[in-house]
Amino acid sequence: MTKNDTTTVQEKIDQLDQLVSWFDGDDFQVEQASAKLKEAAKLAADIEKDLSAVSNDIRELKRSFASDNEK
């Protein structure tokens, strides 16, 4: 996650779930679908970026831990 973004990955996933549910819900309106789809795509990209950053952090920690254990 970026330092300016305090929304957790789980919160973003919950928001994305709500957006996806909207498409199946009674409130669905074709006129709003494009905007909702763009919002969902942005959230999905943000989630992917956040998860990639977490994955990189974990890899670095594993490397650091492995190198500490080799000593």
mmCIF file of the N, C-alpha and C atoms, coordinates in Angstrom:
data_MODEL
# 
_entry.id   MODEL 
# 
loop_
_atom_site.group_PDB 
_atom_site.id 
_atom_site.type_symbol 
_atom_site.label_atom_id 
_atom_site.label_alt_id 
_atom_site.label_comp_id 
_atom_site.label_asym_id 
_atom_site.label_entity_id 
_atom_site.label_seq_id 
_atom_site.pdbx_PDB_ins_code 
_atom_site.Cartn_x 
_atom_site.Cartn_y 
_atom_site.Cartn_z 
_atom_site.occupancy 
_atom_site.B_iso_or_equiv 
_atom_site.pdbx_formal_charge 
_atom_site.auth_seq_id 
_atom_site.auth_comp_id 
_atom_site.auth_asym_id 
_atom_site.auth_atom_id 
_atom_site.pdbx_PDB_model_num 
ATOM 1   N N  . MET A 1 1  ? 0.836   -1.182  0.000   1.00 0.00 ? 1  MET A N  1 
ATOM 2   C CA . MET A 1 1  ? 0.000   0.000   0.000   1.00 0.00 ? 1  MET A CA 1 
ATOM 3   C C  . MET A 1 1  ? 0.872   1.232   0.000   1.00 0.00 ? 1  MET A C  1 
ATOM 4   N N  . THR A 1 2  ? 0.344   2.278   -0.571  1.00 0.00 ? 2  THR A N  1 
ATOM 5   C CA . THR A 1 2  ? 1.084   3.527   -0.553  1.00 0.00 ? 2  THR A CA 1 
ATOM 6   C C  . THR A 1 2  ? 0.978   4.152   0.825   1.00 0.00 ? 2  THR A C  1 
ATOM 7   N N  . LYS A 1 3  ? 1.932   5.011   1.138   1.00 0.00 ? 3  LYS A N  1 
ATOM 8   C CA . LYS A 1 3  ? 1.946   5.622   2.459   1.00 0.00 ? 3  LYS A CA 1 
ATOM 9   C C  . LYS A 1 3  ? 0.754   6.569   2.666   1.00 0.00 ? 3  LYS A C  1 
ATOM 10  N N  . ASN A 1 4  ? 0.214   7.150   1.605   1.00 0.00 ? 4  ASN A N  1 
ATOM 11  C CA . ASN A 1 4  ? -0.905  8.077   1.725   1.00 0.00 ? 4  ASN A CA 1 
ATOM 12  C C  . ASN A 1 4  ? -2.241  7.358   1.792   1.00 0.00 ? 4  ASN A C  1 
ATOM 13  N N  . ASP A 1 5  ? -2.267  6.078   1.491   1.00 0.00 ? 5  ASP A N  1 
ATOM 14  C CA . ASP A 1 5  ? -3.503  5.315   1.458   1.00 0.00 ? 5  ASP A CA 1 
ATOM 15  C C  . ASP A 1 5  ? -3.596  4.486   2.728   1.00 0.00 ? 5  ASP A C  1 
ATOM 16  N N  . THR A 1 6  ? -4.568  4.795   3.566   1.00 0.00 ? 6  THR A N  1 
ATOM 17  C CA . THR A 1 6  ? -4.711  4.065   4.815   1.00 0.00 ? 6  THR A CA 1 
ATOM 18  C C  . THR A 1 6  ? -5.757  2.962   4.713   1.00 0.00 ? 6  THR A C  1 
ATOM 19  N N  . THR A 1 7  ? -6.348  2.786   3.541   1.00 0.00 ? 7  THR A N  1 
ATOM 20  C CA . THR A 1 7  ? -7.323  1.725   3.348   1.00 0.00 ? 7  THR A CA 1 
ATOM 21  C C  . THR A 1 7  ? -6.576  0.399   3.255   1.00 0.00 ? 7  THR A C  1 
ATOM 22  N N  . THR A 1 8  ? -7.008  -0.569  4.053   1.00 0.00 ? 8  THR A N  1 
ATOM 23  C CA . THR A 1 8  ? -6.348  -1.864  4.045   1.00 0.00 ? 8  THR A CA 1 
ATOM 24  C C  . THR A 1 8  ? -6.742  -2.656  2.797   1.00 0.00 ? 8  THR A C  1 
ATOM 25  N N  . VAL A 1 9  ? -5.962  -3.674  2.505   1.00 0.00 ? 9  VAL A N  1 
ATOM 26  C CA . VAL A 1 9  ? -6.282  -4.543  1.378   1.00 0.00 ? 9  VAL A CA 1 
ATOM 27  C C  . VAL A 1 9  ? -7.655  -5.177  1.600   1.00 0.00 ? 9  VAL A C  1 
ATOM 28  N N  . GLN A 1 10 ? -7.924  -5.626  2.806   1.00 0.00 ? 10 GLN A N  1 
ATOM 29  C CA . GLN A 1 10 ? -9.214  -6.253  3.087   1.00 0.00 ? 10 GLN A CA 1 
ATOM 30  C C  . GLN A 1 10 ? -10.373 -5.282  2.868   1.00 0.00 ? 10 GLN A C  1 
ATOM 31  N N  . GLU A 1 11 ? -10.197 -4.035  3.268   1.00 0.00 ? 11 GLU A N  1 
ATOM 32  C CA . GLU A 1 11 ? -11.241 -3.030  3.039   1.00 0.00 ? 11 GLU A CA 1 
ATOM 33  C C  . GLU A 1 11 ? -11.474 -2.820  1.545   1.00 0.00 ? 11 GLU A C  1 
ATOM 34  N N  . LYS A 1 12 ? -10.391 -2.812  0.776   1.00 0.00 ? 12 LYS A N  1 
ATOM 35  C CA . LYS A 1 12 ? -10.519 -2.661  -0.677  1.00 0.00 ? 12 LYS A CA 1 
ATOM 36  C C  . LYS A 1 12 ? -11.225 -3.863  -1.286  1.00 0.00 ? 12 LYS A C  1 
ATOM 37  N N  . ILE A 1 13 ? -10.905 -5.054  -0.802  1.00 0.00 ? 13 ILE A N  1 
ATOM 38  C CA . ILE A 1 13 ? -11.573 -6.260  -1.291  1.00 0.00 ? 13 ILE A CA 1 
ATOM 39  C C  . ILE A 1 13 ? -13.059 -6.202  -0.961  1.00 0.00 ? 13 ILE A C  1 
ATOM 40  N N  . ASP A 1 14 ? -13.392 -5.748  0.245   1.00 0.00 ? 14 ASP A N  1 
ATOM 41  C CA . ASP A 1 14 ? -14.799 -5.605  0.635   1.00 0.00 ? 14 ASP A CA 1 
ATOM 42  C C  . ASP A 1 14 ? -15.519 -4.607  -0.268  1.00 0.00 ? 14 ASP A C  1 
ATOM 43  N N  . GLN A 1 15 ? -14.859 -3.493  -0.591  1.00 0.00 ? 15 GLN A N  1 
ATOM 44  C CA . GLN A 1 15 ? -15.446 -2.497  -1.489  1.00 0.00 ? 15 GLN A CA 1 
ATOM 45  C C  . GLN A 1 15 ? -15.667 -3.098  -2.874  1.00 0.00 ? 15 GLN A C  1 
ATOM 46  N N  . LEU A 1 16 ? -14.698 -3.870  -3.346  1.00 0.00 ? 16 LEU A N  1 
ATOM 47  C CA . LEU A 1 16 ? -14.823 -4.507  -4.650  1.00 0.00 ? 16 LEU A CA 1 
ATOM 48  C C  . LEU A 1 16 ? -15.972 -5.514  -4.641  1.00 0.00 ? 16 LEU A C  1 
ATOM 49  N N  . ASP A 1 17 ? -16.096 -6.272  -3.571  1.00 0.00 ? 17 ASP A N  1 
ATOM 50  C CA . ASP A 1 17 ? -17.210 -7.215  -3.444  1.00 0.00 ? 17 ASP A CA 1 
ATOM 51  C C  . ASP A 1 17 ? -18.557 -6.493  -3.510  1.00 0.00 ? 17 ASP A C  1 
ATOM 52  N N  . GLN A 1 18 ? -18.645 -5.341  -2.856  1.00 0.00 ? 18 GLN A N  1 
ATOM 53  C CA . GLN A 1 18 ? -19.887 -4.564  -2.890  1.00 0.00 ? 18 GLN A CA 1 
ATOM 54  C C  . GLN A 1 18 ? -20.196 -4.086  -4.304  1.00 0.00 ? 18 GLN A C  1 
ATOM 55  N N  . LEU A 1 19 ? -19.160 -3.637  -5.013  1.00 0.00 ? 19 LEU A N  1 
ATOM 56  C CA . LEU A 1 19 ? -19.365 -3.188  -6.385  1.00 0.00 ? 19 LEU A CA 1 
ATOM 57  C C  . LEU A 1 19 ? -19.824 -4.337  -7.282  1.00 0.00 ? 19 LEU A C  1 
ATOM 58  N N  . VAL A 1 20 ? -19.187 -5.481  -7.134  1.00 0.00 ? 20 VAL A N  1 
ATOM 59  C CA . VAL A 1 20 ? -19.568 -6.642  -7.939  1.00 0.00 ? 20 VAL A CA 1 
ATOM 60  C C  . VAL A 1 20 ? -21.000 -7.059  -7.616  1.00 0.00 ? 20 VAL A C  1 
ATOM 61  N N  . SER A 1 21 ? -21.366 -7.029  -6.358  1.00 0.00 ? 21 SER A N  1 
ATOM 62  C CA . SER A 1 21 ? -22.727 -7.378  -5.950  1.00 0.00 ? 21 SER A CA 1 
ATOM 63  C C  . SER A 1 21 ? -23.756 -6.421  -6.541  1.00 0.00 ? 21 SER A C  1 
ATOM 64  N N  . TRP A 1 22 ? -23.372 -5.172  -6.706  1.00 0.00 ? 22 TRP A N  1 
ATOM 65  C CA . TRP A 1 22 ? -24.282 -4.172  -7.270  1.00 0.00 ? 22 TRP A CA 1 
ATOM 66  C C  . TRP A 1 22 ? -24.763 -4.612  -8.656  1.00 0.00 ? 22 TRP A C  1 
ATOM 67  N N  . PHE A 1 23 ? -23.877 -5.223  -9.441  1.00 0.00 ? 23 PHE A N  1 
ATOM 68  C CA . PHE A 1 23 ? -24.241 -5.651  -10.791 1.00 0.00 ? 23 PHE A CA 1 
ATOM 69  C C  . PHE A 1 23 ? -25.329 -6.724  -10.769 1.00 0.00 ? 23 PHE A C  1 
ATOM 70  N N  . ASP A 1 24 ? -25.405 -7.506  -9.700  1.00 0.00 ? 24 ASP A N  1 
ATOM 71  C CA . ASP A 1 24 ? -26.420 -8.548  -9.577  1.00 0.00 ? 24 ASP A CA 1 
ATOM 72  C C  . ASP A 1 24 ? -27.634 -8.083  -8.780  1.00 0.00 ? 24 ASP A C  1 
ATOM 73  N N  . GLY A 1 25 ? -27.556 -6.890  -8.211  1.00 0.00 ? 25 GLY A N  1 
ATOM 74  C CA . GLY A 1 25 ? -28.604 -6.427  -7.310  1.00 0.00 ? 25 GLY A CA 1 
ATOM 75  C C  . GLY A 1 25 ? -29.769 -5.752  -8.014  1.00 0.00 ? 25 GLY A C  1 
ATOM 76  N N  . ASP A 1 26 ? -30.748 -5.416  -7.221  1.00 0.00 ? 26 ASP A N  1 
ATOM 77  C CA . ASP A 1 26 ? -31.961 -4.750  -7.709  1.00 0.00 ? 26 ASP A CA 1 
ATOM 78  C C  . ASP A 1 26 ? -31.710 -3.295  -8.084  1.00 0.00 ? 26 ASP A C  1 
ATOM 79  N N  . ASP A 1 27 ? -30.613 -2.708  -7.581  1.00 0.00 ? 27 ASP A N  1 
ATOM 80  C CA . ASP A 1 27 ? -30.314 -1.304  -7.857  1.00 0.00 ? 27 ASP A CA 1 
ATOM 81  C C  . ASP A 1 27 ? -29.569 -1.094  -9.172  1.00 0.00 ? 27 ASP A C  1 
ATOM 82  N N  . PHE A 1 28 ? -29.267 -2.182  -9.878  1.00 0.00 ? 28 PHE A N  1 
ATOM 83  C CA . PHE A 1 28 ? -28.510 -2.085  -11.125 1.00 0.00 ? 28 PHE A CA 1 
ATOM 84  C C  . PHE A 1 28 ? -29.213 -1.172  -12.125 1.00 0.00 ? 28 PHE A C  1 
ATOM 85  N N  . GLN A 1 29 ? -28.436 -0.238  -12.689 1.00 0.00 ? 29 GLN A N  1 
ATOM 86  C CA . GLN A 1 29 ? -28.929 0.641   -13.744 1.00 0.00 ? 29 GLN A CA 1 
ATOM 87  C C  . GLN A 1 29 ? -27.861 0.709   -14.819 1.00 0.00 ? 29 GLN A C  1 
ATOM 88  N N  . VAL A 1 30 ? -28.280 0.476   -16.055 1.00 0.00 ? 30 VAL A N  1 
ATOM 89  C CA . VAL A 1 30 ? -27.346 0.451   -17.170 1.00 0.00 ? 30 VAL A CA 1 
ATOM 90  C C  . VAL A 1 30 ? -26.557 1.753   -17.245 1.00 0.00 ? 30 VAL A C  1 
ATOM 91  N N  . GLU A 1 31 ? -27.208 2.865   -16.959 1.00 0.00 ? 31 GLU A N  1 
ATOM 92  C CA . GLU A 1 31 ? -26.565 4.175   -17.044 1.00 0.00 ? 31 GLU A CA 1 
ATOM 93  C C  . GLU A 1 31 ? -25.383 4.306   -16.082 1.00 0.00 ? 31 GLU A C  1 
ATOM 94  N N  . GLN A 1 32 ? -25.420 3.601   -14.971 1.00 0.00 ? 32 GLN A N  1 
ATOM 95  C CA . GLN A 1 32 ? -24.355 3.674   -13.967 1.00 0.00 ? 32 GLN A CA 1 
ATOM 96  C C  . GLN A 1 32 ? -23.310 2.575   -14.128 1.00 0.00 ? 32 GLN A C  1 
ATOM 97  N N  . ALA A 1 33 ? -23.576 1.610   -14.983 1.00 0.00 ? 33 ALA A N  1 
ATOM 98  C CA . ALA A 1 33 ? -22.716 0.427   -15.088 1.00 0.00 ? 33 ALA A CA 1 
ATOM 99  C C  . ALA A 1 33 ? -21.281 0.782   -15.493 1.00 0.00 ? 33 ALA A C  1 
ATOM 100 N N  . SER A 1 34 ? -21.110 1.688   -16.428 1.00 0.00 ? 34 SER A N  1 
ATOM 101 C CA . SER A 1 34 ? -19.770 2.041   -16.899 1.00 0.00 ? 34 SER A CA 1 
ATOM 102 C C  . SER A 1 34 ? -18.933 2.636   -15.769 1.00 0.00 ? 34 SER A C  1 
ATOM 103 N N  . ALA A 1 35 ? -19.505 3.554   -15.022 1.00 0.00 ? 35 ALA A N  1 
ATOM 104 C CA . ALA A 1 35 ? -18.780 4.184   -13.913 1.00 0.00 ? 35 ALA A CA 1 
ATOM 105 C C  . ALA A 1 35 ? -18.444 3.165   -12.830 1.00 0.00 ? 35 ALA A C  1 
ATOM 106 N N  . LYS A 1 36 ? -19.392 2.279   -12.533 1.00 0.00 ? 36 LYS A N  1 
ATOM 107 C CA . LYS A 1 36 ? -19.153 1.250   -11.513 1.00 0.00 ? 36 LYS A CA 1 
ATOM 108 C C  . LYS A 1 36 ? -18.066 0.279   -11.976 1.00 0.00 ? 36 LYS A C  1 
ATOM 109 N N  . LEU A 1 37 ? -18.087 -0.060  -13.264 1.00 0.00 ? 37 LEU A N  1 
ATOM 110 C CA . LEU A 1 37 ? -17.083 -0.970  -13.794 1.00 0.00 ? 37 LEU A CA 1 
ATOM 111 C C  . LEU A 1 37 ? -15.692 -0.343  -13.727 1.00 0.00 ? 37 LEU A C  1 
ATOM 112 N N  . LYS A 1 38 ? -15.590 0.941   -14.052 1.00 0.00 ? 38 LYS A N  1 
ATOM 113 C CA . LYS A 1 38 ? -14.304 1.642   -13.961 1.00 0.00 ? 38 LYS A CA 1 
ATOM 114 C C  . LYS A 1 38 ? -13.812 1.695   -12.517 1.00 0.00 ? 38 LYS A C  1 
ATOM 115 N N  . GLU A 1 39 ? -14.723 1.943   -11.594 1.00 0.00 ? 39 GLU A N  1 
ATOM 116 C CA . GLU A 1 39 ? -14.364 1.983   -10.175 1.00 0.00 ? 39 GLU A CA 1 
ATOM 117 C C  . GLU A 1 39 ? -13.872 0.610   -9.709  1.00 0.00 ? 39 GLU A C  1 
ATOM 118 N N  . ALA A 1 40 ? -14.557 -0.441  -10.150 1.00 0.00 ? 40 ALA A N  1 
ATOM 119 C CA . ALA A 1 40 ? -14.162 -1.801  -9.786  1.00 0.00 ? 40 ALA A CA 1 
ATOM 120 C C  . ALA A 1 40 ? -12.796 -2.142  -10.374 1.00 0.00 ? 40 ALA A C  1 
ATOM 121 N N  . ALA A 1 41 ? -12.553 -1.738  -11.607 1.00 0.00 ? 41 ALA A N  1 
ATOM 122 C CA . ALA A 1 41 ? -11.262 -2.014  -12.249 1.00 0.00 ? 41 ALA A CA 1 
ATOM 123 C C  . ALA A 1 41 ? -10.131 -1.307  -11.514 1.00 0.00 ? 41 ALA A C  1 
ATOM 124 N N  . LYS A 1 42 ? -10.357 -0.074  -11.073 1.00 0.00 ? 42 LYS A N  1 
ATOM 125 C CA . LYS A 1 42 ? -9.338  0.664   -10.333 1.00 0.00 ? 42 LYS A CA 1 
ATOM 126 C C  . LYS A 1 42 ? -9.061  -0.012  -8.987  1.00 0.00 ? 42 LYS A C  1 
ATOM 127 N N  . LEU A 1 43 ? -10.117 -0.414  -8.307  1.00 0.00 ? 43 LEU A N  1 
ATOM 128 C CA . LEU A 1 43 ? -9.938  -1.108  -7.028  1.00 0.00 ? 43 LEU A CA 1 
ATOM 129 C C  . LEU A 1 43 ? -9.157  -2.407  -7.222  1.00 0.00 ? 43 LEU A C  1 
ATOM 130 N N  . ALA A 1 44 ? -9.495  -3.164  -8.253  1.00 0.00 ? 44 ALA A N  1 
ATOM 131 C CA . ALA A 1 44 ? -8.803  -4.417  -8.524  1.00 0.00 ? 44 ALA A CA 1 
ATOM 132 C C  . ALA A 1 44 ? -7.317  -4.163  -8.790  1.00 0.00 ? 44 ALA A C  1 
ATOM 133 N N  . ALA A 1 45 ? -7.012  -3.116  -9.553  1.00 0.00 ? 45 ALA A N  1 
ATOM 134 C CA . ALA A 1 45 ? -5.613  -2.778  -9.828  1.00 0.00 ? 45 ALA A CA 1 
ATOM 135 C C  . ALA A 1 45 ? -4.891  -2.361  -8.553  1.00 0.00 ? 45 ALA A C  1 
ATOM 136 N N  . ASP A 1 46 ? -5.566  -1.581  -7.708  1.00 0.00 ? 46 ASP A N  1 
ATOM 137 C CA . ASP A 1 46 ? -4.974  -1.169  -6.424  1.00 0.00 ? 46 ASP A CA 1 
ATOM 138 C C  . ASP A 1 46 ? -4.700  -2.381  -5.536  1.00 0.00 ? 46 ASP A C  1 
ATOM 139 N N  . ILE A 1 47 ? -5.649  -3.307  -5.491  1.00 0.00 ? 47 ILE A N  1 
ATOM 140 C CA . ILE A 1 47 ? -5.488  -4.516  -4.682  1.00 0.00 ? 47 ILE A CA 1 
ATOM 141 C C  . ILE A 1 47 ? -4.304  -5.327  -5.191  1.00 0.00 ? 47 ILE A C  1 
ATOM 142 N N  . GLU A 1 48 ? -4.223  -5.484  -6.504  1.00 0.00 ? 48 GLU A N  1 
ATOM 143 C CA . GLU A 1 48 ? -3.112  -6.234  -7.089  1.00 0.00 ? 48 GLU A CA 1 
ATOM 144 C C  . GLU A 1 48 ? -1.769  -5.589  -6.748  1.00 0.00 ? 48 GLU A C  1 
ATOM 145 N N  . LYS A 1 49 ? -1.711  -4.262  -6.830  1.00 0.00 ? 49 LYS A N  1 
ATOM 146 C CA . LYS A 1 49 ? -0.475  -3.537  -6.503  1.00 0.00 ? 49 LYS A CA 1 
ATOM 147 C C  . LYS A 1 49 ? -0.115  -3.721  -5.026  1.00 0.00 ? 49 LYS A C  1 
ATOM 148 N N  . ASP A 1 50 ? -1.120  -3.610  -4.156  1.00 0.00 ? 50 ASP A N  1 
ATOM 149 C CA . ASP A 1 50 ? -0.883  -3.772  -2.719  1.00 0.00 ? 50 ASP A CA 1 
ATOM 150 C C  . ASP A 1 50 ? -0.387  -5.182  -2.402  1.00 0.00 ? 50 ASP A C  1 
ATOM 151 N N  . LEU A 1 51 ? -1.021  -6.188  -3.012  1.00 0.00 ? 51 LEU A N  1 
ATOM 152 C CA . LEU A 1 51 ? -0.620  -7.563  -2.762  1.00 0.00 ? 51 LEU A CA 1 
ATOM 153 C C  . LEU A 1 51 ? 0.781   -7.841  -3.302  1.00 0.00 ? 51 LEU A C  1 
ATOM 154 N N  . SER A 1 52 ? 1.127   -7.228  -4.396  1.00 0.00 ? 52 SER A N  1 
ATOM 155 C CA . SER A 1 52 ? 2.476   -7.376  -4.947  1.00 0.00 ? 52 SER A CA 1 
ATOM 156 C C  . SER A 1 52 ? 3.507   -6.788  -3.993  1.00 0.00 ? 52 SER A C  1 
ATOM 157 N N  . ALA A 1 53 ? 3.185   -5.637  -3.426  1.00 0.00 ? 53 ALA A N  1 
ATOM 158 C CA . ALA A 1 53 ? 4.096   -5.004  -2.469  1.00 0.00 ? 53 ALA A CA 1 
ATOM 159 C C  . ALA A 1 53 ? 4.267   -5.865  -1.224  1.00 0.00 ? 53 ALA A C  1 
ATOM 160 N N  . VAL A 1 54 ? 3.173   -6.445  -0.745  1.00 0.00 ? 54 VAL A N  1 
ATOM 161 C CA . VAL A 1 54 ? 3.250   -7.322  0.423   1.00 0.00 ? 54 VAL A CA 1 
ATOM 162 C C  . VAL A 1 54 ? 4.088   -8.559  0.087   1.00 0.00 ? 54 VAL A C  1 
ATOM 163 N N  . SER A 1 55 ? 3.870   -9.110  -1.087  1.00 0.00 ? 55 SER A N  1 
ATOM 164 C CA . SER A 1 55 ? 4.634   -10.272 -1.521  1.00 0.00 ? 55 SER A CA 1 
ATOM 165 C C  . SER A 1 55 ? 6.128   -9.961  -1.579  1.00 0.00 ? 55 SER A C  1 
ATOM 166 N N  . ASN A 1 56 ? 6.472   -8.794  -2.104  1.00 0.00 ? 56 ASN A N  1 
ATOM 167 C CA . ASN A 1 56 ? 7.880   -8.387  -2.151  1.00 0.00 ? 56 ASN A CA 1 
ATOM 168 C C  . ASN A 1 56 ? 8.461   -8.235  -0.749  1.00 0.00 ? 56 ASN A C  1 
ATOM 169 N N  . ASP A 1 57 ? 7.681   -7.646  0.148   1.00 0.00 ? 57 ASP A N  1 
ATOM 170 C CA . ASP A 1 57 ? 8.139   -7.495  1.535   1.00 0.00 ? 57 ASP A CA 1 
ATOM 171 C C  . ASP A 1 57 ? 8.405   -8.856  2.172   1.00 0.00 ? 57 ASP A C  1 
ATOM 172 N N  . ILE A 1 58 ? 7.522   -9.808  1.922   1.00 0.00 ? 58 ILE A N  1 
ATOM 173 C CA . ILE A 1 58 ? 7.684   -11.149 2.493   1.00 0.00 ? 58 ILE A CA 1 
ATOM 174 C C  . ILE A 1 58 ? 8.937   -11.816 1.929   1.00 0.00 ? 58 ILE A C  1 
ATOM 175 N N  . ARG A 1 59 ? 9.157   -11.676 0.617   1.00 0.00 ? 59 ARG A N  1 
ATOM 176 C CA . ARG A 1 59 ? 10.362  -12.253 0.015   1.00 0.00 ? 59 ARG A CA 1 
ATOM 177 C C  . ARG A 1 59 ? 11.622  -11.659 0.642   1.00 0.00 ? 59 ARG A C  1 
ATOM 178 N N  . GLU A 1 60 ? 11.620  -10.351 0.839   1.00 0.00 ? 60 GLU A N  1 
ATOM 179 C CA . GLU A 1 60 ? 12.786  -9.695  1.447   1.00 0.00 ? 60 GLU A CA 1 
ATOM 180 C C  . GLU A 1 60 ? 13.007  -10.176 2.876   1.00 0.00 ? 60 GLU A C  1 
ATOM 181 N N  . LEU A 1 61 ? 11.935  -10.323 3.625   1.00 0.00 ? 61 LEU A N  1 
ATOM 182 C CA . LEU A 1 61 ? 12.061  -10.829 4.997   1.00 0.00 ? 61 LEU A CA 1 
ATOM 183 C C  . LEU A 1 61 ? 12.600  -12.250 5.012   1.00 0.00 ? 61 LEU A C  1 
ATOM 184 N N  . LYS A 1 62 ? 12.111  -13.076 4.085   1.00 0.00 ? 62 LYS A N  1 
ATOM 185 C CA . LYS A 1 62 ? 12.596  -14.451 4.008   1.00 0.00 ? 62 LYS A CA 1 
ATOM 186 C C  . LYS A 1 62 ? 14.083  -14.484 3.673   1.00 0.00 ? 62 LYS A C  1 
ATOM 187 N N  . ARG A 1 63 ? 14.514  -13.635 2.736   1.00 0.00 ? 63 ARG A N  1 
ATOM 188 C CA . ARG A 1 63 ? 15.935  -13.571 2.378   1.00 0.00 ? 63 ARG A CA 1 
ATOM 189 C C  . ARG A 1 63 ? 16.767  -13.126 3.582   1.00 0.00 ? 63 ARG A C  1 
ATOM 190 N N  . SER A 1 64 ? 16.266  -12.111 4.260   1.00 0.00 ? 64 SER A N  1 
ATOM 191 C CA . SER A 1 64 ? 16.978  -11.590 5.427   1.00 0.00 ? 64 SER A CA 1 
ATOM 192 C C  . SER A 1 64 ? 17.070  -12.660 6.517   1.00 0.00 ? 64 SER A C  1 
ATOM 193 N N  . PHE A 1 65 ? 15.976  -13.347 6.741   1.00 0.00 ? 65 PHE A N  1 
ATOM 194 C CA . PHE A 1 65 ? 15.948  -14.397 7.753   1.00 0.00 ? 65 PHE A CA 1 
ATOM 195 C C  . PHE A 1 65 ? 16.893  -15.532 7.367   1.00 0.00 ? 65 PHE A C  1 
ATOM 196 N N  . ALA A 1 66 ? 16.894  -15.907 6.097   1.00 0.00 ? 66 ALA A N  1 
ATOM 197 C CA . ALA A 1 66 ? 17.768  -16.987 5.623   1.00 0.00 ? 66 ALA A CA 1 
ATOM 198 C C  . ALA A 1 66 ? 19.241  -16.599 5.784   1.00 0.00 ? 66 ALA A C  1 
ATOM 199 N N  . SER A 1 67 ? 19.555  -15.360 5.450   1.00 0.00 ? 67 SER A N  1 
ATOM 200 C CA . SER A 1 67 ? 20.955  -14.940 5.565   1.00 0.00 ? 67 SER A CA 1 
ATOM 201 C C  . SER A 1 67 ? 21.382  -14.836 7.026   1.00 0.00 ? 67 SER A C  1 
ATOM 202 N N  . ASP A 1 68 ? 20.465  -14.457 7.912   1.00 0.00 ? 68 ASP A N  1 
ATOM 203 C CA . ASP A 1 68 ? 20.780  -14.417 9.349   1.00 0.00 ? 68 ASP A CA 1 
ATOM 204 C C  . ASP A 1 68 ? 21.029  -15.813 9.889   1.00 0.00 ? 68 ASP A C  1 
ATOM 205 N N  . ASN A 1 69 ? 20.294  -16.795 9.402   1.00 0.00 ? 69 ASN A N  1 
ATOM 206 C CA . ASN A 1 69 ? 20.449  -18.177 9.877   1.00 0.00 ? 69 ASN A CA 1 
ATOM 207 C C  . ASN A 1 69 ? 21.704  -18.848 9.339   1.00 0.00 ? 69 ASN A C  1 
ATOM 208 N N  . GLU A 1 70 ? 22.259  -18.337 8.249   1.00 0.00 ? 70 GLU A N  1 
ATOM 209 C CA . GLU A 1 70 ? 23.466  -18.910 7.669   1.00 0.00 ? 70 GLU A CA 1 
ATOM 210 C C  . GLU A 1 70 ? 24.708  -18.527 8.467   1.00 0.00 ? 70 GLU A C  1 
ATOM 211 N N  . LYS A 1 71 ? 24.602  -17.539 9.300   1.00 0.00 ? 71 LYS A N  1 
ATOM 212 C CA . LYS A 1 71 ? 25.764  -17.060 10.069  1.00 0.00 ? 71 LYS A CA 1 
ATOM 213 C C  . LYS A 1 71 ? 26.060  -17.931 11.248  1.00 0.00 ? 71 LYS A C  1 
# 
